[in-house]
Amino acid sequence: MQLLSPTQLGSLSIPNRVLFAPLTRVRADASNVPGDLMAEYYRQRASAGLLIAEATMVAGDGQAWQHQPGIHSAAHVAGWKRVTDAVHASGGRIYLQIWHPGRATHPALNAGIQPVSSSTKPLRGDTIHTPEGKLDYPAPRPLRLDEIPGIVELFRVAAANAKLAGFDGVQVHGAHGYLLDQFLRDGVNDRADAYGGSIANRARLLFEVVDAAASVFGIGRVGLRFSPLVGFNDMVDSDPAGLVAHVAAESEKRALGFLELRHANYDQAAEYELARIARQHFTGALVRNGGFTRDAGETAIADGLADAIAYGVPFLANPDLPRRFLLNAPLNQPDTNTFYLPGATAGYTDYPFLGV
């Protein structure tokens, strides 16, 4: 079974191609520090070819929900060190997903600070949970040119802190309508400067961040996630195929450790075409994610349109997912009511292993 065969993600050797996708679970403490509960959660899933830890904020004013983890203080580093130690002791490998929400947050979560983005366009069609209840997203302010190097530095420091915390590498979160995606896609980015207009300009910040992370870990230990057709957080782009071609070509030029194409759903014809374009322009490790089953993942690898598959909800509910795939065993069903319960073990560390 190819899903369970070893491969390379850049300079990282992995024993199988079943990756644990980053999933927001809001189990950090009130100071955004990971604790023993998070360490156990990731330890349980250490049989993944690679664990990618959840979206982790690079800045103190970049919180989009309560009880999410950070990586911008010594306390965060110490908390994550408990996690990486537990994973490594169980034979696993773990990357940290470094992330900034951009406009997808609220001043009520960030000491009254207005969110930043590529433009003044607010996130429409949804509300955000805050200590003051559900609120509409406010209009952000566009980052000035002189502020952008500071954003890149936040990500570089986050990567350096991740290395101190014992992570094997990092994944840059350029997907799902967060800050880097707000620059990447023209549904939000209406700038007329060096960070707007053409695809190359809109992707400039994304790859400045990738290069900053690579300055810490080496490019072979850096992954990148992007999602050209995912509409989450009020996102759209006029030329997703062109966007994929450019991002894939820039990733190829750098010999990126891996490129993750996050699909709305892998079996849509338009998403399949994006995977084909990505493969055409990027010969490195291509990871795909978005609704894959065991058999669909196996087919994607056999067809040469993926080198590994990232599984989210199936791995959430099945901490021994690679073994279940090997035996073609039944899967635990996820309890969606427990996805986001701060401090709770229910639906987090209590899913049964096969035969237990």
C-alpha positions as CSV (number, residue, x, y, z in Angstrom):
1,M,0.0,0.0,0.0
2,Q,1.6,3.2,-1.2
3,L,0.0,5.4,1.5
4,L,2.0,3.4,4.0
5,S,5.3,3.5,2.2
6,P,8.2,5.8,3.2
7,T,9.1,8.9,1.3
8,Q,10.9,12.3,1.6
9,L,9.4,15.6,2.4
10,G,12.3,17.8,1.4
11,S,15.1,16.8,3.8
12,L,12.8,15.0,6.2
13,S,12.4,11.2,5.8
14,I,8.9,10.0,6.8
15,P,7.8,6.3,7.3
16,N,4.4,6.7,5.7
17,R,2.4,9.2,3.6
18,V,-0.5,9.6,6.0
19,L,0.0,13.1,7.4
20,F,-2.0,14.6,10.4
21,A,-3.4,17.8,9.1
22,P,-3.4,20.9,11.3
23,L,-6.7,21.3,13.1
24,T,-7.8,24.1,15.4
25,R,-8.9,22.5,18.7
26,V,-8.7,25.4,21.3
27,R,-7.1,23.4,24.1
28,A,-4.3,25.8,25.0
29,D,-4.6,27.6,28.4
30,A,-5.9,31.1,28.8
31,S,-2.4,32.5,28.1
32,N,-2.2,30.5,24.8
33,V,0.3,28.1,26.3
34,P,0.1,24.4,25.3
35,G,-0.1,22.0,28.2
36,D,-0.1,18.3,29.0
37,L,-3.5,17.7,27.4
38,M,-2.2,18.9,24.1
39,A,1.0,16.9,24.5
40,E,-1.1,13.7,25.0
41,Y,-3.3,14.5,21.9
42,Y,-0.3,14.8,19.6
43,R,1.5,11.9,21.2
44,Q,-1.4,9.6,20.5
45,R,-1.2,10.4,16.8
46,A,2.6,10.0,16.5
47,S,2.3,7.1,14.0
48,A,1.5,9.7,11.3
49,G,4.2,10.2,8.7
50,L,4.3,13.8,9.9
51,L,2.2,15.7,12.4
52,I,1.5,19.3,11.5
53,A,0.4,21.1,14.6
54,E,-2.5,23.5,14.5
55,A,-2.4,27.2,13.4
56,T,-0.2,29.0,15.9
57,M,-0.1,32.7,16.3
58,V,3.1,34.6,15.6
59,A,2.1,37.8,17.3
60,G,0.4,38.8,20.6
61,D,-2.2,40.9,18.7
62,G,-2.9,38.1,16.2
63,Q,-5.5,36.1,18.2
64,A,-8.5,34.9,16.3
65,W,-10.1,32.7,19.0
66,Q,-9.6,32.1,22.6
67,H,-7.4,29.2,23.9
68,Q,-5.4,29.0,20.7
69,P,-1.7,28.4,21.0
70,G,1.0,31.0,20.4
71,I,4.7,30.8,19.6
72,H,5.9,34.3,20.4
73,S,7.0,34.0,24.0
74,A,9.3,31.9,26.2
75,A,6.2,30.4,27.9
76,H,4.9,29.3,24.5
77,V,8.2,27.7,23.6
78,A,8.3,25.8,26.9
79,G,4.7,24.6,26.4
80,W,5.3,23.4,22.9
81,K,8.5,21.7,24.1
82,R,6.4,19.3,26.2
83,V,4.4,18.5,23.0
84,T,7.5,17.8,20.8
85,D,9.2,15.8,23.5
86,A,6.1,13.6,23.8
87,V,5.9,13.1,20.0
88,H,9.5,12.3,19.6
89,A,9.5,9.9,22.5
90,S,6.8,8.0,20.7
91,G,8.8,7.9,17.4
92,G,7.0,10.7,15.6
93,R,7.9,13.8,13.7
94,I,6.1,17.2,14.1
95,Y,6.1,20.5,12.3
96,L,4.4,23.7,13.6
97,Q,2.1,25.7,11.4
98,I,2.9,29.4,11.8
99,W,0.1,31.8,11.2
100,H,-1.3,35.3,11.4
101,P,-5.1,35.9,11.0
102,G,-5.0,39.3,9.4
103,R,-8.5,40.6,9.1
104,A,-10.0,37.4,10.4
105,T,-10.1,38.6,14.0
106,H,-11.5,41.3,16.2
107,P,-10.2,44.1,18.5
108,A,-12.1,42.4,21.4
109,L,-9.6,39.6,21.2
110,N,-6.6,41.8,20.8
111,A,-6.7,44.6,23.4
112,G,-8.6,46.9,21.1
113,I,-6.1,46.7,18.2
114,Q,-7.6,47.0,14.8
115,P,-6.9,44.0,12.5
116,V,-4.5,44.4,9.5
117,S,-4.8,43.1,6.0
118,S,-3.8,43.8,2.4
119,S,-6.8,46.2,2.1
120,T,-9.7,47.7,3.9
121,K,-12.2,45.0,2.9
122,P,-13.9,43.4,5.9
123,L,-14.8,39.8,6.1
124,R,-18.5,39.5,5.2
125,G,-21.1,36.8,5.8
126,D,-19.9,35.5,9.2
127,T,-19.5,36.5,12.8
128,I,-16.6,35.9,15.3
129,H,-16.7,34.6,18.8
130,T,-15.2,37.1,21.3
131,P,-15.3,37.6,25.1
132,E,-18.1,40.1,24.3
133,G,-20.1,37.5,22.4
134,K,-20.6,37.0,18.7
135,L,-19.6,40.1,16.7
136,D,-19.3,41.2,13.1
137,Y,-15.9,41.4,11.7
138,P,-14.6,45.0,11.6
139,A,-12.9,46.7,8.6
140,P,-9.2,46.1,8.8
141,R,-6.5,48.6,7.9
142,P,-4.1,47.9,5.1
143,L,-0.5,47.2,6.1
144,R,1.8,50.1,5.1
145,L,4.9,49.2,3.0
146,D,7.2,50.1,5.9
147,E,5.3,47.6,8.2
148,I,5.6,44.6,6.0
149,P,9.2,43.7,6.9
150,G,8.0,43.6,10.5
151,I,5.4,41.0,9.6
152,V,8.1,38.9,7.9
153,E,10.2,39.2,11.0
154,L,7.3,37.9,13.2
155,F,7.3,34.7,11.1
156,R,11.1,34.4,11.2
157,V,11.1,34.7,15.0
158,A,8.2,32.2,15.2
159,A,10.2,29.7,13.2
160,A,13.2,30.3,15.5
161,N,11.0,29.7,18.5
162,A,9.6,26.6,16.9
163,K,13.1,25.3,16.5
164,L,13.9,26.1,20.2
165,A,10.7,24.2,21.1
166,G,12.0,21.1,19.3
167,F,9.9,21.1,16.1
168,D,11.3,19.3,13.1
169,G,10.3,22.1,10.8
170,V,7.5,24.5,10.1
171,Q,4.6,24.9,7.7
172,V,3.7,28.5,6.6
173,H,0.0,29.0,6.6
174,G,-0.9,30.7,3.3
175,A,-4.4,29.4,3.1
176,H,-8.0,29.8,4.3
177,G,-8.3,33.6,4.1
178,Y,-5.7,34.5,6.8
179,L,-3.2,37.3,6.4
180,L,-0.9,35.7,3.8
181,D,-3.9,34.5,1.7
182,Q,-5.4,38.0,2.0
183,F,-2.4,39.2,0.1
184,L,-2.3,36.2,-2.3
185,R,-5.9,36.3,-3.6
186,D,-7.3,39.3,-5.5
187,G,-10.8,39.0,-4.0
188,V,-9.3,40.9,-1.0
189,N,-6.0,42.3,-2.3
190,D,-6.7,45.5,-4.2
191,R,-3.3,47.1,-3.6
192,A,-1.5,49.1,-6.3
193,D,2.0,48.8,-4.9
194,A,4.7,46.1,-5.0
195,Y,2.4,43.7,-3.0
196,G,-0.7,44.0,-5.3
197,G,-1.9,43.7,-8.8
198,S,0.0,40.8,-10.5
199,I,0.1,37.3,-9.1
200,A,3.8,37.7,-8.6
201,N,3.3,40.9,-6.5
202,R,0.5,39.3,-4.5
203,A,2.6,36.3,-3.7
204,R,5.6,38.4,-2.7
205,L,4.8,38.5,1.0
206,L,4.0,34.7,1.1
207,F,7.5,33.9,-0.3
208,E,9.3,36.5,1.8
209,V,7.8,34.6,4.8
210,V,8.8,31.2,3.3
211,D,12.4,32.5,2.8
212,A,12.5,33.8,6.4
213,A,11.4,30.4,7.8
214,A,14.0,28.8,5.6
215,S,16.7,31.0,7.0
216,V,16.0,29.2,10.3
217,F,15.3,25.6,9.3
218,G,16.7,25.3,5.8
219,I,14.2,25.2,2.9
220,G,14.0,21.4,3.1
221,R,12.3,21.6,6.5
222,V,9.7,24.2,5.4
223,G,6.2,23.4,4.1
224,L,3.6,25.8,2.6
225,R,-0.1,25.4,2.6
226,F,-2.4,27.3,0.2
227,S,-6.0,27.0,-0.9
228,P,-6.9,28.7,-4.2
229,L,-10.5,27.5,-4.4
230,V,-11.5,27.4,-0.7
231,G,-14.1,30.1,0.0
232,F,-13.7,30.0,3.8
233,N,-13.3,33.5,5.4
234,D,-15.0,35.2,2.4
235,M,-12.2,34.4,-0.1
236,V,-12.1,34.2,-3.9
237,D,-9.6,34.6,-6.7
238,S,-10.2,35.5,-10.3
239,D,-7.5,33.1,-11.6
240,P,-6.9,30.1,-9.3
241,A,-5.1,28.2,-12.0
242,G,-2.6,31.0,-12.6
243,L,-2.2,31.3,-8.9
244,V,-1.3,27.6,-8.5
245,A,1.1,27.7,-11.4
246,H,3.0,30.6,-9.9
247,V,3.1,29.3,-6.3
248,A,4.2,25.9,-7.5
249,A,6.9,27.4,-9.8
250,E,8.3,29.6,-7.0
251,S,8.2,26.5,-4.7
252,E,10.1,24.5,-7.3
253,K,12.7,27.3,-7.7
254,R,13.4,27.2,-3.9
255,A,13.3,23.3,-3.6
256,L,10.6,23.8,-0.9
257,G,10.3,20.9,1.6
258,F,6.7,20.3,0.6
259,L,3.7,22.1,-0.9
260,E,0.3,21.4,0.5
261,L,-2.7,22.0,-1.8
262,R,-5.7,22.4,0.4
263,H,-8.9,21.5,-1.5
264,A,-12.4,22.5,-0.9
265,N,-13.1,18.9,-1.8
266,Y,-10.5,16.8,-3.7
267,D,-13.0,15.2,-6.1
268,Q,-14.3,18.4,-7.7
269,A,-13.2,18.6,-11.3
270,A,-11.7,22.1,-10.8
271,E,-9.7,20.9,-7.7
272,Y,-8.4,18.0,-9.7
273,E,-7.2,20.4,-12.4
274,L,-5.4,22.5,-9.8
275,A,-3.6,19.4,-8.6
276,R,-2.5,18.6,-12.1
277,I,-1.2,22.1,-12.6
278,A,0.7,22.0,-9.3
279,R,2.3,18.7,-10.3
280,Q,3.3,20.1,-13.6
281,H,5.2,23.0,-12.0
282,F,6.4,21.4,-8.8
283,T,8.5,18.2,-8.7
284,G,9.0,18.2,-5.0
285,A,6.8,16.6,-2.3
286,L,3.2,17.5,-3.1
287,V,0.7,17.0,-0.3
288,R,-3.0,17.2,-0.9
289,N,-5.8,17.6,1.7
290,G,-9.5,17.9,1.5
291,G,-12.0,15.1,2.0
292,F,-9.8,12.2,1.0
293,T,-10.7,8.7,2.0
294,R,-8.2,5.8,2.3
295,D,-8.8,4.6,-1.3
296,A,-8.9,8.1,-2.8
297,G,-5.5,8.9,-1.1
298,E,-4.0,5.7,-2.5
299,T,-5.3,6.5,-6.0
300,A,-3.9,10.1,-5.9
301,I,-0.4,8.8,-5.0
302,A,-0.6,6.0,-7.6
303,D,-1.6,8.5,-10.2
304,G,1.4,10.7,-9.4
305,L,-0.8,13.7,-8.3
306,A,0.3,13.5,-4.7
307,D,3.3,12.3,-2.6
308,A,1.4,12.3,0.7
309,I,-2.2,13.0,1.9
310,A,-3.0,15.1,4.9
311,Y,-6.0,13.8,6.8
312,G,-7.9,16.0,9.3
313,V,-11.1,14.8,10.8
314,P,-10.4,11.1,10.2
315,F,-7.2,11.4,12.2
316,L,-8.9,13.5,14.8
317,A,-11.3,10.6,15.6
318,N,-8.8,7.8,14.9
319,P,-5.4,8.3,16.6
320,D,-4.1,5.1,15.0
321,L,-5.3,6.0,11.5
322,P,-2.3,4.5,9.6
323,R,-2.9,1.1,11.3
324,R,-6.6,1.3,10.5
325,F,-5.7,2.0,6.9
326,L,-3.3,-0.9,6.8
327,L,-6.0,-3.3,8.1
328,N,-8.8,-1.6,6.2
329,A,-10.5,-1.4,9.6
330,P,-13.6,0.5,10.5
331,L,-13.1,4.1,11.6
332,N,-14.4,5.9,14.7
333,Q,-16.9,8.6,13.8
334,P,-16.1,12.1,15.0
335,D,-18.2,14.0,17.5
336,T,-18.5,17.4,16.0
337,N,-20.0,18.8,19.3
338,T,-16.6,18.4,21.0
339,F,-14.3,19.9,18.3
340,Y,-13.9,23.2,20.2
341,L,-14.2,22.7,23.9
342,P,-11.3,24.4,25.8
343,G,-9.7,22.1,28.4
344,A,-11.9,19.1,27.6
345,T,-10.6,15.6,27.0
346,A,-14.0,14.6,25.5
347,G,-13.6,14.3,21.8
348,Y,-9.9,15.1,22.1
349,T,-7.8,12.4,23.8
350,D,-10.6,9.8,24.5
351,Y,-11.1,8.3,21.0
352,P,-10.4,4.6,21.2
353,F,-7.5,2.9,19.5
354,L,-8.2,-0.2,17.4
355,G,-8.9,-3.2,19.6
356,V,-9.0,-1.2,22.8
